[in-house]
Amino acid sequence: DAGVIQSPRHEVTEMGQEVTLRCKPISGHDYLFWYRQTMMRGLELLIYFNNNVPIDDSGMPEDRFSAKMPNASFSTLKIQPSEPRDSAVYFCASSLSRGYSNQPQHFGDGTRLSIL
Amino acid sequence: GNSVTQMEGPVTLSEEAFLTINCTYTATGYPSLFWYVQYPGEGLQLLLKATKADDKGSNKGFEATYRKETTSFHLEKGSVQVSDSAVYFCALSKGVQGAQKLVFGQGTRLTINP
């Protein structure tokens, strides 16, 4: 079974450029999450979707960050313009609710983003 | 609000040693509890979970028991291997039916020396 697929695995770009991270969740999963991981702040939830609808974006650091989920099999996280402090590993995860809150999240391998 | 506190790392042990990584939580009601593991260069993987008080989750020789009286979910393994070297995250999930938001601890880096 295919897991959560993220692309690209690595991204290096210059400050000010637009960055787009992509995620394909596990087929049939109805929740999708975007996280950011840094040494200083650990693992932070940025935003999550249920049935393609954003539910909670309170973790999105500022207006430079935006996320979309146009359909059940694809989501993007965009940073425009990017800054060096955005350098981190960004993870996408998905889960299947089945009506309960105890279902595990399945993570992709992450995108390592470096902003020069 | 809900929160998870883990024992600070890094933790370094010799192969075949006994492992404990402490985890305590703060939450109202009855959260579900999880341990995730992150190997180098990879995403987090579910290691084990427990959904109600006194449940014991287990997988790959790891165990954790949901202790409501002490609000704890400590991770244990009787004999660690070099391949267990990774970062371990304790997490809780609590919300209305179907809600999936996880609250993670800060992670504990474990290194096992041969």
gemmi code that builds the backbone of each chain (N, CA, C; Angstrom):
import gemmi

chains = {
    "A": [
        ("ASP", (0.852, -1.206, 0.000), (0.000, 0.000, 0.000), (0.874, 1.238, 0.000)),
        ("ALA", (0.510, 2.212, -0.824), (1.273, 3.442, -0.862), (0.977, 4.245, 0.390)),
        ("GLY", (2.032, 4.826, 0.949), (1.842, 5.692, 2.100), (1.602, 7.111, 1.651)),
        ("VAL", (1.801, 8.039, 2.565), (1.694, 9.456, 2.235), (2.921, 9.842, 1.402)),
        ("ILE", (2.685, 10.495, 0.283), (3.771, 10.840, -0.628), (3.948, 12.351, -0.664)),
        ("GLN", (5.169, 12.785, -0.373), (5.481, 14.206, -0.396), (6.527, 14.494, -1.464)),
        ("SER", (6.404, 15.667, -2.054), (7.421, 16.103, -3.006), (7.593, 17.614, -2.931)),
        ("PRO", (8.794, 18.117, -3.202), (10.022, 17.341, -3.374), (10.546, 16.849, -2.029)),
        ("ARG", (11.560, 15.995, -2.018), (12.168, 15.563, -0.760), (13.097, 16.635, -0.214)),
        ("HIS", (13.727, 17.348, -1.116), (14.623, 18.432, -0.720), (14.354, 19.631, -1.617)),
        ("GLU", (14.452, 20.813, -1.021), (14.265, 22.041, -1.781), (15.220, 23.079, -1.243)),
        ("VAL", (16.018, 23.625, -2.127), (16.920, 24.714, -1.749), (16.604, 25.885, -2.665)),
        ("THR", (16.325, 27.037, -2.082), (15.974, 28.179, -2.891), (16.420, 29.453, -2.194)),
        ("GLU", (16.391, 30.532, -2.919), (16.850, 31.800, -2.361), (15.695, 32.561, -1.716)),
        ("MET", (16.048, 33.341, -0.744), (15.077, 34.181, -0.048), (14.267, 34.992, -1.053)),
        ("GLY", (12.971, 35.074, -0.788), (12.091, 35.852, -1.648), (11.369, 35.032, -2.695)),
        ("GLN", (11.865, 33.833, -2.946), (11.230, 32.978, -3.951), (9.982, 32.300, -3.379)),
        ("GLU", (9.092, 31.924, -4.282), (7.916, 31.159, -3.885), (8.277, 29.681, -3.794)),
        ("VAL", (7.789, 29.040, -2.752), (8.039, 27.613, -2.540), (6.692, 26.903, -2.474)),
        ("THR", (6.577, 25.786, -3.172), (5.352, 24.983, -3.115), (5.700, 23.550, -2.749)),
        ("LEU", (5.132, 23.091, -1.649), (5.312, 21.721, -1.194), (4.032, 20.954, -1.497)),
        ("ARG", (4.198, 19.682, -1.871), (3.060, 18.888, -2.327), (2.887, 17.626, -1.490)),
        ("CYS", (1.638, 17.191, -1.391), (1.336, 16.010, -0.579), (0.192, 15.232, -1.204)),
        ("LYS", (0.388, 13.918, -1.265), (-0.688, 13.008, -1.678), (-0.998, 12.117, -0.485)),
        ("PRO", (-2.175, 12.245, 0.114), (-2.499, 11.425, 1.284), (-2.810, 9.989, 0.888)),
        ("ILE", (-2.936, 9.148, 1.894), (-3.342, 7.769, 1.658), (-4.788, 7.770, 1.149)),
        ("SER", (-5.030, 6.976, 0.128), (-6.355, 6.934, -0.476), (-7.418, 6.548, 0.558)),
        ("GLY", (-8.485, 7.344, 0.593), (-9.580, 7.058, 1.515), (-9.491, 7.788, 2.835)),
        ("HIS", (-8.330, 8.333, 3.140), (-8.211, 9.085, 4.384), (-8.936, 10.416, 4.267)),
        ("ASP", (-9.604, 10.836, 5.355), (-10.394, 12.060, 5.291), (-9.787, 13.239, 6.051)),
        ("TYR", (-8.670, 13.001, 6.744), (-7.959, 14.093, 7.410), (-6.573, 14.244, 6.801)),
        ("LEU", (-6.143, 15.497, 6.644), (-4.794, 15.775, 6.177), (-4.202, 16.891, 7.021)),
        ("PHE", (-2.928, 16.698, 7.408), (-2.246, 17.616, 8.323), (-0.937, 18.076, 7.702)),
        ("TRP", (-0.579, 19.318, 7.969), (0.745, 19.840, 7.629), (1.455, 20.226, 8.924)),
        ("TYR", (2.697, 19.729, 9.070), (3.526, 20.022, 10.239), (4.845, 20.642, 9.776)),
        ("ARG", (5.460, 21.347, 10.716), (6.805, 21.860, 10.507), (7.665, 21.393, 11.682)),
        ("GLN", (8.880, 20.922, 11.365), (9.784, 20.442, 12.415), (11.097, 21.203, 12.352)),
        ("THR", (11.480, 21.799, 13.472), (12.768, 22.477, 13.607), (13.405, 22.056, 14.918)),
        ("MET", (14.706, 22.262, 15.012), (15.408, 21.930, 16.255), (14.887, 22.790, 17.401)),
        ("MET", (14.645, 24.057, 17.111), (14.280, 24.987, 18.185), (12.856, 24.774, 18.681)),
        ("ARG", (11.926, 24.523, 17.773), (10.514, 24.514, 18.137), (9.879, 23.130, 18.102)),
        ("GLY", (10.657, 22.126, 17.676), (10.104, 20.780, 17.623), (9.093, 20.639, 16.496)),
        ("LEU", (8.068, 19.828, 16.735), (7.057, 19.516, 15.728), (5.839, 20.412, 15.967)),
        ("GLU", (5.498, 21.207, 14.976), (4.375, 22.145, 15.097), (3.309, 21.825, 14.050)),
        ("LEU", (2.067, 21.785, 14.472), (0.965, 21.627, 13.537), (0.664, 22.984, 12.901)),
        ("LEU", (0.682, 23.027, 11.586), (0.413, 24.283, 10.881), (-1.064, 24.421, 10.551)),
        ("ILE", (-1.642, 23.381, 9.946), (-3.025, 23.425, 9.487), (-3.507, 22.006, 9.277)),
        ("TYR", (-4.823, 21.790, 9.410), (-5.342, 20.501, 9.008), (-6.709, 20.633, 8.329)),
        ("PHE", (-6.983, 19.665, 7.488), (-8.185, 19.600, 6.672), (-9.006, 18.362, 7.026)),
        ("ASN", (-10.307, 18.491, 6.896), (-11.207, 17.353, 6.974), (-12.095, 17.378, 5.734)),
        ("ASN", (-12.082, 16.283, 4.987), (-12.855, 16.235, 3.744), (-12.586, 17.461, 2.859)),
        ("ASN", (-11.303, 17.798, 2.752), (-10.790, 18.868, 1.886), (-11.076, 20.278, 2.409)),
        ("VAL", (-11.695, 20.404, 3.550), (-12.035, 21.716, 4.100), (-11.070, 22.054, 5.232)),
        ("PRO", (-10.440, 23.249, 5.210), (-9.555, 23.612, 6.326), (-10.342, 23.763, 7.620)),
        ("ILE", (-9.887, 23.078, 8.664), (-10.581, 23.085, 9.947), (-9.899, 24.024, 10.943)),
        ("ASP", (-8.584, 23.987, 10.975), (-7.847, 24.783, 11.957), (-6.531, 25.219, 11.330)),
        ("ASP", (-6.388, 26.500, 11.094), (-5.138, 27.034, 10.532), (-4.432, 27.938, 11.535)),
        ("SER", (-4.727, 27.762, 12.795), (-4.152, 28.642, 13.813), (-2.637, 28.489, 13.958)),
        ("GLY", (-2.092, 27.409, 13.453), (-0.650, 27.203, 13.523), (0.125, 27.802, 12.369)),
        ("MET", (-0.556, 28.314, 11.383), (0.134, 28.922, 10.240), (0.808, 30.196, 10.735)),
        ("PRO", (2.131, 30.296, 10.544), (2.879, 31.355, 11.203), (2.522, 32.768, 10.747)),
        ("GLU", (2.226, 32.969, 9.508), (1.887, 34.303, 9.021), (1.306, 34.218, 7.625)),
        ("ASP", (0.914, 35.368, 7.116), (0.206, 35.389, 5.830), (1.039, 34.892, 4.663)),
        ("ARG", (2.319, 34.775, 4.854), (3.163, 34.264, 3.766), (2.887, 32.787, 3.492)),
        ("PHE", (2.282, 32.118, 4.465), (1.985, 30.692, 4.341), (0.521, 30.513, 3.928)),
        ("SER", (0.303, 29.599, 2.978), (-1.063, 29.248, 2.605), (-1.111, 27.777, 2.240)),
        ("ALA", (-2.248, 27.155, 2.452), (-2.414, 25.741, 2.137), (-3.757, 25.535, 1.463)),
        ("LYS", (-3.768, 24.591, 0.517), (-4.993, 24.265, -0.194), (-5.131, 22.760, -0.313)),
        ("MET", (-6.370, 22.345, -0.475), (-6.637, 20.937, -0.738), (-7.754, 20.882, -1.769)),
        ("PRO", (-7.413, 20.963, -3.048), (-8.432, 21.050, -4.092), (-9.238, 19.772, -4.272)),
        ("ASN", (-8.662, 18.639, -3.864), (-9.409, 17.386, -3.935), (-8.869, 16.429, -2.883)),
        ("ALA", (-9.479, 15.277, -2.774), (-9.148, 14.343, -1.695), (-7.771, 13.712, -1.835)),
        ("SER", (-7.127, 13.866, -2.982), (-5.857, 13.182, -3.190), (-4.679, 14.129, -3.357)),
        ("PHE", (-4.863, 15.416, -3.019), (-3.768, 16.345, -3.257), (-3.889, 17.576, -2.369)),
        ("SER", (-2.754, 17.982, -1.811), (-2.710, 19.216, -1.032), (-1.387, 19.927, -1.290)),
        ("THR", (-1.405, 21.242, -1.169), (-0.176, 22.027, -1.299), (-0.022, 22.957, -0.112)),
        ("LEU", (1.230, 23.219, 0.223), (1.594, 24.236, 1.210), (2.523, 25.202, 0.487)),
        ("LYS", (2.136, 26.465, 0.464), (2.889, 27.449, -0.301), (3.444, 28.508, 0.646)),
        ("ILE", (4.670, 28.925, 0.380), (5.300, 30.016, 1.130), (5.718, 31.074, 0.102)),
        ("GLN", (5.201, 32.280, 0.273), (5.499, 33.348, -0.666), (5.393, 34.707, 0.035)),
        ("PRO", (6.474, 35.467, 0.144), (7.839, 35.106, -0.224), (8.520, 34.309, 0.890)),
        ("SER", (9.472, 33.470, 0.530), (10.162, 32.665, 1.531), (11.254, 33.470, 2.222)),
        ("GLU", (11.550, 33.067, 3.477), (12.590, 33.698, 4.273), (13.478, 32.619, 4.883)),
        ("PRO", (14.722, 32.962, 5.224), (15.633, 31.958, 5.806), (15.050, 31.264, 7.041)),
        ("ARG", (14.260, 31.972, 7.834), (13.697, 31.357, 9.047), (12.624, 30.316, 8.740)),
        ("ASP", (12.232, 30.192, 7.485), (11.291, 29.144, 7.087), (11.989, 27.803, 6.872)),
        ("SER", (13.300, 27.805, 6.923), (14.049, 26.560, 6.731), (13.662, 25.556, 7.808)),
        ("ALA", (13.252, 24.362, 7.383), (12.745, 23.341, 8.309), (12.445, 22.090, 7.495)),
        ("VAL", (11.999, 21.061, 8.201), (11.440, 19.893, 7.522), (9.924, 19.983, 7.659)),
        ("TYR", (9.238, 19.898, 6.538), (7.784, 19.988, 6.524), (7.198, 18.597, 6.259)),
        ("PHE", (6.311, 18.201, 7.145), (5.683, 16.889, 7.029), (4.205, 17.030, 6.708)),
        ("CYS", (3.734, 16.095, 5.915), (2.320, 15.925, 5.670), (1.911, 14.596, 6.305)),
        ("ALA", (0.710, 14.552, 6.862), (0.201, 13.319, 7.451), (-1.277, 13.189, 7.103)),
        ("SER", (-1.770, 11.953, 7.082), (-3.192, 11.753, 6.850), (-3.725, 10.698, 7.806)),
        ("SER", (-5.032, 10.726, 8.024), (-5.653, 9.725, 8.886), (-7.092, 9.510, 8.466)),
        ("LEU", (-7.641, 8.413, 8.955), (-9.023, 8.046, 8.675), (-9.780, 8.117, 9.982)),
        ("SER", (-10.822, 8.920, 10.034), (-11.476, 9.175, 11.312), (-12.334, 8.013, 11.784)),
        ("ARG", (-13.067, 7.417, 10.919), (-14.017, 6.360, 11.299), (-14.878, 6.803, 12.476)),
        ("GLY", (-15.056, 8.096, 12.631), (-15.919, 8.592, 13.689), (-15.272, 8.654, 15.057)),
        ("TYR", (-14.003, 8.282, 15.195), (-13.358, 8.301, 16.499), (-12.064, 9.105, 16.438)),
        ("SER", (-11.611, 9.580, 17.580), (-10.399, 10.404, 17.599), (-9.157, 9.600, 17.920)),
        ("ASN", (-9.227, 8.276, 17.928), (-8.058, 7.500, 18.323), (-7.374, 6.809, 17.153)),
        ("GLN", (-7.640, 7.255, 15.945), (-6.988, 6.666, 14.790), (-5.637, 7.332, 14.563)),
        ("PRO", (-4.599, 6.555, 14.248), (-3.265, 7.132, 14.109), (-3.125, 7.951, 12.836)),
        ("GLN", (-2.200, 8.882, 12.886), (-1.830, 9.630, 11.697), (-0.658, 8.918, 11.017)),
        ("HIS", (-0.672, 8.945, 9.690), (0.390, 8.339, 8.883), (1.164, 9.465, 8.220)),
        ("PHE", (2.476, 9.477, 8.437), (3.310, 10.578, 7.984), (4.050, 10.248, 6.700)),
        ("GLY", (4.248, 11.280, 5.878), (5.174, 11.176, 4.766), (6.601, 11.318, 5.248)),
        ("ASP", (7.553, 11.198, 4.319), (8.966, 11.281, 4.679), (9.464, 12.715, 4.795)),
        ("GLY", (8.623, 13.684, 4.475), (8.964, 15.078, 4.688), (9.668, 15.735, 3.515)),
        ("THR", (9.618, 17.063, 3.515), (10.389, 17.888, 2.573), (11.349, 18.727, 3.394)),
        ("ARG", (12.642, 18.562, 3.116), (13.641, 19.378, 3.803), (13.839, 20.659, 3.004)),
        ("LEU", (13.442, 21.778, 3.589), (13.478, 23.069, 2.907), (14.589, 23.936, 3.460)),
        ("SER", (15.409, 24.435, 2.563), (16.486, 25.357, 2.952), (16.327, 26.637, 2.153)),
        ("ILE", (16.199, 27.741, 2.879), (16.070, 29.054, 2.244), (17.372, 29.814, 2.488)),
        ("LEU", (18.045, 30.154, 1.414), (19.362, 30.802, 1.535), (19.241, 32.324, 1.599)),
    ],
    "B": [
        ("GLY", (-5.013, 23.979, 28.703), (-5.097, 23.238, 27.449), (-4.391, 21.905, 27.549)),
        ("ASN", (-4.476, 21.115, 26.491), (-3.825, 19.813, 26.457), (-2.335, 19.965, 26.224)),
        ("SER", (-1.534, 19.164, 26.907), (-0.089, 19.219, 26.702), (0.545, 17.880, 27.053)),
        ("VAL", (1.751, 17.678, 26.518), (2.525, 16.457, 26.758), (3.941, 16.863, 27.125)),
        ("THR", (4.467, 16.256, 28.177), (5.840, 16.527, 28.622), (6.619, 15.225, 28.605)),
        ("GLN", (7.739, 15.249, 27.912), (8.600, 14.067, 27.832), (9.897, 14.302, 28.547)),
        ("MET", (10.497, 13.215, 28.950), (11.816, 13.259, 29.537), (12.789, 13.840, 28.517)),
        ("GLU", (13.652, 14.716, 29.003), (14.586, 15.362, 28.098), (15.672, 14.403, 27.669)),
        ("GLY", (16.093, 14.550, 26.412), (17.207, 13.751, 25.943), (18.453, 14.597, 25.846)),
        ("PRO", (19.447, 14.110, 25.132), (19.435, 12.783, 24.538), (19.679, 11.680, 25.570)),
        ("VAL", (19.231, 10.480, 25.225), (19.448, 9.309, 26.063), (20.398, 8.373, 25.308)),
        ("THR", (21.447, 7.958, 25.987), (22.424, 7.046, 25.393), (22.525, 5.795, 26.256)),
        ("LEU", (22.349, 4.630, 25.630), (22.410, 3.358, 26.345), (23.273, 2.372, 25.571)),
        ("SER", (23.678, 1.343, 26.252), (24.376, 0.232, 25.599), (23.359, -0.794, 25.140)),
        ("GLU", (23.739, -1.545, 24.117), (22.857, -2.600, 23.612), (22.478, -3.541, 24.748)),
        ("GLU", (21.218, -3.994, 24.726), (20.636, -4.915, 25.699), (20.277, -4.253, 27.030)),
        ("ALA", (20.475, -2.963, 27.141), (20.063, -2.260, 28.365), (18.544, -2.121, 28.404)),
        ("PHE", (18.027, -1.808, 29.613), (16.604, -1.546, 29.791), (16.331, -0.073, 29.514)),
        ("LEU", (15.233, 0.182, 28.802), (14.893, 1.552, 28.418), (13.608, 1.995, 29.082)),
        ("THR", (13.627, 3.228, 29.619), (12.403, 3.923, 30.007), (12.488, 5.345, 29.495)),
        ("ILE", (11.459, 5.795, 28.800), (11.323, 7.199, 28.419), (10.012, 7.679, 29.036)),
        ("ASN", (10.134, 8.654, 29.938), (8.962, 9.128, 30.663), (8.120, 10.090, 29.840)),
        ("CYS", (6.812, 9.973, 30.020), (5.860, 10.860, 29.354), (4.694, 11.107, 30.294)),
        ("THR", (4.381, 12.367, 30.544), (3.190, 12.725, 31.305), (2.355, 13.686, 30.473)),
        ("TYR", (1.072, 13.721, 30.764), (0.191, 14.550, 29.967), (-0.756, 15.355, 30.851)),
        ("THR", (-1.281, 16.402, 30.268), (-2.334, 17.206, 30.883), (-3.479, 17.290, 29.900)),
        ("ALA", (-4.641, 16.844, 30.317), (-5.812, 16.902, 29.448), (-7.047, 16.690, 30.303)),
        ("THR", (-8.141, 17.260, 29.884), (-9.410, 16.976, 30.541), (-10.018, 15.733, 29.902)),
        ("GLY", (-10.764, 15.004, 30.676), (-11.437, 13.841, 30.118), (-10.504, 12.680, 29.844)),
        ("TYR", (-10.741, 12.004, 28.733), (-10.054, 10.750, 28.443), (-9.395, 10.780, 27.067)),
        ("PRO", (-8.169, 11.293, 27.012), (-7.504, 11.325, 25.710), (-7.048, 9.937, 25.274)),
        ("SER", (-6.761, 9.775, 23.994), (-6.025, 8.626, 23.489), (-4.543, 8.995, 23.507)),
        ("LEU", (-3.689, 8.005, 23.761), (-2.255, 8.259, 23.901), (-1.470, 7.434, 22.893)),
        ("PHE", (-0.384, 8.022, 22.391), (0.396, 7.401, 21.330), (1.888, 7.574, 21.604)),
        ("TRP", (2.663, 6.621, 21.100), (4.099, 6.806, 20.931), (4.408, 6.665, 19.450)),
        ("TYR", (5.124, 7.681, 18.932), (5.604, 7.660, 17.559), (7.128, 7.590, 17.592)),
        ("VAL", (7.710, 7.001, 16.538), (9.159, 6.917, 16.408), (9.573, 7.523, 15.067)),
        ("GLN", (10.674, 8.260, 15.086), (11.195, 8.878, 13.865), (12.632, 8.433, 13.657)),
        ("TYR", (12.859, 7.632, 12.616), (14.209, 7.222, 12.256), (14.850, 8.301, 11.387)),
        ("PRO", (16.159, 8.368, 11.340), (16.841, 9.442, 10.593), (16.359, 9.556, 9.158)),
        ("GLY", (16.010, 10.764, 8.756), (15.611, 11.023, 7.381), (14.212, 10.571, 7.025)),
        ("GLU", (13.443, 10.154, 8.021), (12.097, 9.653, 7.740), (11.037, 10.432, 8.516)),
        ("GLY", (9.776, 10.175, 8.164), (8.678, 10.760, 8.924), (8.394, 9.948, 10.178)),
        ("LEU", (7.425, 10.407, 10.944), (7.061, 9.708, 12.171), (6.244, 8.457, 11.837)),
        ("GLN", (6.490, 7.402, 12.609), (5.714, 6.173, 12.446), (5.059, 5.850, 13.780)),
        ("LEU", (3.815, 5.392, 13.729), (3.164, 4.983, 14.962), (3.867, 3.755, 15.530)),
        ("LEU", (4.224, 3.821, 16.807), (4.857, 2.692, 17.480), (3.816, 1.891, 18.262)),
        ("LEU", (3.021, 2.592, 19.066), (1.964, 1.933, 19.819), (0.971, 2.968, 20.303)),
        ("LYS", (-0.193, 2.485, 20.758), (-1.212, 3.413, 21.242), (-2.042, 2.743, 22.338)),
        ("ALA", (-2.736, 3.579, 23.109), (-3.682, 3.108, 24.120), (-4.830, 4.105, 24.160)),
        ("THR", (-6.032, 3.613, 24.253), (-7.190, 4.483, 24.124), (-7.982, 4.657, 25.408)),
        ("LYS", (-7.690, 3.877, 26.434), (-8.400, 4.090, 27.696), (-7.508, 3.672, 28.864)),
        ("ALA", (-7.904, 4.110, 30.051), (-7.111, 3.864, 31.264), (-6.837, 2.384, 31.450)),
        ("ASP", (-5.587, 2.096, 31.835), (-5.074, 0.757, 32.107), (-4.807, -0.069, 30.854)),
        ("ASP", (-5.094, 0.473, 29.683), (-4.715, -0.207, 28.441), (-3.192, -0.258, 28.347)),
        ("LYS", (-2.676, -1.356, 27.810), (-1.254, -1.447, 27.513), (-1.081, -1.566, 26.019)),
        ("GLY", (-0.332, -0.628, 25.446), (0.030, -0.728, 24.046), (1.382, -1.416, 23.927)),
        ("SER", (1.571, -2.220, 22.870), (2.849, -2.904, 22.702), (3.139, -3.135, 21.230)),
        ("ASN", (4.432, -3.106, 20.893), (4.854, -3.325, 19.519), (6.367, -3.409, 19.490)),
        ("LYS", (6.913, -4.362, 18.766), (8.367, -4.499, 18.564), (9.118, -4.558, 19.885)),
        ("GLY", (8.539, -5.106, 20.917), (9.197, -5.220, 22.209), (9.020, -4.010, 23.104)),
        ("PHE", (8.427, -2.934, 22.570), (8.141, -1.737, 23.362), (6.758, -1.877, 24.008)),
        ("GLU", (6.618, -1.288, 25.195), (5.336, -1.282, 25.892), (5.115, 0.066, 26.553)),
        ("ALA", (3.836, 0.425, 26.702), (3.478, 1.604, 27.494), (2.078, 1.375, 28.041)),
        ("THR", (1.875, 1.747, 29.303), (0.583, 1.552, 29.951), (-0.037, 2.903, 30.269)),
        ("TYR", (-1.281, 3.061, 29.929), (-2.047, 4.291, 30.142), (-2.413, 4.346, 31.627)),
        ("ARG", (-1.799, 5.258, 32.375), (-2.038, 5.399, 33.815), (-2.763, 6.717, 34.064)),
        ("LYS", (-4.057, 6.612, 34.286), (-4.824, 7.843, 34.475), (-4.517, 8.483, 35.827)),
        ("GLU", (-4.256, 7.648, 36.838), (-4.036, 8.202, 38.176), (-2.778, 9.050, 38.257)),
        ("THR", (-1.782, 8.713, 37.418), (-0.541, 9.494, 37.399), (-0.401, 10.294, 36.108)),
        ("THR", (-1.425, 10.294, 35.286), (-1.419, 10.940, 33.952), (-0.104, 10.676, 33.226)),
        ("SER", (0.232, 9.391, 33.100), (1.504, 9.025, 32.487), (1.324, 7.948, 31.422)),
        ("PHE", (2.324, 7.868, 30.554), (2.322, 6.862, 29.478), (3.793, 6.594, 29.139)),
        ("HIS", (4.519, 6.036, 30.087), (5.954, 5.830, 29.937), (6.267, 4.693, 28.966)),
        ("LEU", (7.266, 4.898, 28.131), (7.677, 3.892, 27.149), (8.793, 3.035, 27.738)),
        ("GLU", (8.672, 1.708, 27.590), (9.680, 0.803, 28.127), (10.031, -0.274, 27.108)),
        ("LYS", (11.292, -0.730, 27.207), (11.722, -1.899, 26.436), (12.768, -2.624, 27.257)),
        ("GLY", (12.650, -3.924, 27.303), (13.511, -4.693, 28.197), (14.952, -4.815, 27.730)),
        ("SER", (15.175, -4.824, 26.424), (16.525, -5.033, 25.900), (16.622, -4.306, 24.562)),
        ("VAL", (17.291, -3.164, 24.573), (17.323, -2.347, 23.354), (18.405, -2.832, 22.390)),
        ("GLN", (18.193, -2.491, 21.132), (19.130, -2.832, 20.071), (19.613, -1.557, 19.386)),
        ("VAL", (20.734, -1.684, 18.685), (21.279, -0.523, 17.963), (20.229, 0.051, 17.011)),
        ("SER", (19.429, -0.818, 16.425), (18.407, -0.385, 15.468), (17.272, 0.415, 16.104)),
        ("ASP", (17.221, 0.472, 17.428), (16.209, 1.278, 18.121), (16.612, 2.750, 18.215)),
        ("SER", (17.799, 3.075, 17.784), (18.255, 4.463, 17.811), (17.352, 5.307, 16.926)),
        ("ALA", (16.736, 6.328, 17.524), (15.741, 7.140, 16.821), (15.284, 8.242, 17.773)),
        ("VAL", (14.352, 9.065, 17.290), (13.698, 10.045, 18.161), (12.287, 9.534, 18.452)),
        ("TYR", (11.906, 9.569, 19.729), (10.615, 9.048, 20.153), (9.728, 10.204, 20.631)),
        ("PHE", (8.489, 10.200, 20.148), (7.534, 11.254, 20.482), (6.317, 10.653, 21.181)),
        ("CYS", (5.966, 11.228, 22.318), (4.719, 10.899, 22.993), (3.665, 11.901, 22.516)),
        ("ALA", (2.421, 11.451, 22.360), (1.386, 12.354, 21.853), (0.026, 11.968, 22.410)),
        ("LEU", (-0.874, 12.932, 22.438), (-2.238, 12.647, 22.846), (-3.208, 13.203, 21.799)),
        ("SER", (-4.360, 12.598, 21.776), (-5.417, 13.035, 20.865), (-6.706, 13.128, 21.654)),
        ("LYS", (-7.316, 14.300, 21.584), (-8.579, 14.448, 22.299), (-9.428, 15.455, 21.568)),
        ("GLY", (-10.653, 15.131, 21.399), (-11.523, 16.071, 20.735), (-12.874, 15.448, 20.527)),
        ("VAL", (-13.675, 16.156, 19.808), (-15.000, 15.637, 19.527), (-14.872, 14.446, 18.578)),
        ("GLN", (-15.921, 13.715, 18.481), (-15.891, 12.510, 17.672), (-15.364, 12.818, 16.275)),
        ("GLY", (-14.370, 12.072, 15.865), (-13.794, 12.249, 14.542), (-12.660, 13.249, 14.500)),
        ("ALA", (-12.499, 14.046, 15.522), (-11.396, 15.016, 15.503), (-10.080, 14.276, 15.699)),
        ("GLN", (-9.058, 14.712, 15.023), (-7.821, 13.954, 14.974), (-6.608, 14.740, 15.410)),
        ("LYS", (-6.792, 15.905, 15.986), (-5.648, 16.763, 16.275), (-4.781, 16.135, 17.347)),
        ("LEU", (-3.499, 15.962, 17.028), (-2.537, 15.401, 17.971), (-1.740, 16.518, 18.635)),
        ("VAL", (-1.449, 16.325, 19.912), (-0.534, 17.202, 20.633), (0.708, 16.376, 20.944)),
        ("PHE", (1.870, 16.826, 20.476), (3.115, 16.073, 20.632), (3.959, 16.615, 21.772)),
        ("GLY", (4.706, 15.719, 22.393), (5.796, 16.148, 23.257), (6.973, 16.599, 22.416)),
        ("GLN", (8.038, 17.032, 23.071), (9.153, 17.624, 22.344), (10.067, 16.593, 21.705)),
        ("GLY", (9.868, 15.334, 21.999), (10.713, 14.289, 21.425), (11.915, 13.974, 22.299)),
        ("THR", (12.317, 12.703, 22.307), (13.494, 12.249, 23.049), (14.387, 11.466, 22.097)),
        ("ARG", (15.599, 11.964, 21.916), (16.545, 11.286, 21.020), (17.226, 10.155, 21.776)),
        ("LEU", (17.156, 8.952, 21.227), (17.742, 7.753, 21.837), (18.861, 7.240, 20.946)),
        ("THR", (20.026, 7.023, 21.559), (21.164, 6.429, 20.853), (21.571, 5.163, 21.581)),
        ("ILE", (21.671, 4.063, 20.829), (22.093, 2.789, 21.403), (23.462, 2.434, 20.834)),
        ("ASN", (24.419, 2.259, 21.728), (25.783, 1.905, 21.332), (25.992, 0.396, 21.397)),
        ("PRO", (26.715, -0.159, 20.416), (26.949, -1.618, 20.415), (27.886, -2.037, 21.537)),
    ],
}
model = gemmi.Model(1)
for chain_id, residues in chains.items():
    chain = gemmi.Chain(chain_id)
    for i, (resn, *xyz) in enumerate(residues, 1):
        res = gemmi.Residue()
        res.name, res.seqid = resn, gemmi.SeqId(i, " ")
        for name, pos in zip(("N", "CA", "C"), xyz):
            atom = gemmi.Atom()
            atom.name, atom.element = name, gemmi.Element(name[0])
            atom.pos, atom.b_iso = gemmi.Position(*pos), 0.0
            res.add_atom(atom)
        chain.add_residue(res)
    model.add_chain(chain)
structure = gemmi.Structure()
structure.add_model(model)
structure.setup_entities()
